[in-house]
Amino acid sequence: MARLDDDGQWIVMMGFLVAVSIFFLALVINQATLVGQTTAEGVLEFPKSDIRDFTEEVHTLVDTGDVYNSTINETLRRDIIALEEARKNTIVNYSVQQVDISGKTYNETIYHFNNGVTVYDATVHY
Amino acid sequence: MVGDDAQLYTMEGIAAAFVILMTVYLVAGTTSIYTPGDSHISDMQLEVLGNDVLLVMDTPTEEMKESNLTLYLRTWNATDFERNFTSLLRSRTTDGPDDTLRFAAFVSYNTTAGTINTTPFGSDGGRTGYEQAVRVTRLVTIPGRPPETPGDFREIKQVVMVEVLIWRG
């Protein structure tokens, strides 16, 4: 029977340990691309521009007096709702009313946005 | 008789084989392959660019003044819209040739009959129907019916939606 050479067992064990730690680092690199991609997709898929377009348009209407003293311009509101539904498959709505907070009068605008994936609601006092 | 010599060498061989297999698996798995399903990432980047262009065009240069986009729609000036949109869409920070993006714009509006109609509002060339286009939109308030628009455009103050198809030409 051949003699088993049992010298250098520490070296062999350390070799394995180093190999395992390199595996761990490789696993991190392996996942990095996937994590980066899904994160970027998540950020891009959020309908930021659609929501901002809707709220900015309503805000401009409020700001320029088209919606004021609790009298919403119903024609413009129906235009926005119809266009968003027909062309963007998005359900939107908004309402404006004047509220008194700490002795000051604000326009309280309530936004609702739902495109089937993202639901966004906001209440703005301005 | 089965020889039981060199059993440690056999085990070492198996361990080494495992190490090599693991390495190859990790190296092969780290490369990401661009599949057709991933093309929506560049589409979404195109959408971001298009939305930015519309945002810039819809921002007035002075407070309480009307934006270029509103001006073009109010006067139905598709020529200036095209020029402005093209320059914003294709400009690059570096010297050299402009980007090769193409676009076609439309305006959707609420008709006198209460339905939504869409009418062309300028494009930078013909389309084959096979473009991999993305669509960006923006709501615009105009004070009345612009000249040279279809007959079912309402005369009153209204909100219309500018829609732009953008693709890489």
Interface residues (C-beta under 8 A of the other chain):
Chain A: M1 A2 L4 V12 F16 A19 F23 A26 L27 I29 N30 T33 L34 Q37 A40 E41 L44 E45 S49 D50 R52 D53 F54 E57 T60 L61 T64 D66 N73 T75 L76 R78 D79 I80 A82 L83 E84 A86 R87 K88
Chain B: D4 D5 A6 L8 E12 A15 V19 M22 T23 L26 V27 G29 T30 S32 D38 I41 M44 Q45 E47 V48 N51 L55 M64 S108 Y109 N110 I116 T118 V136 T137 R138 L139 V140 T141 I156 K157 Q158 V159 V160 M161 E163
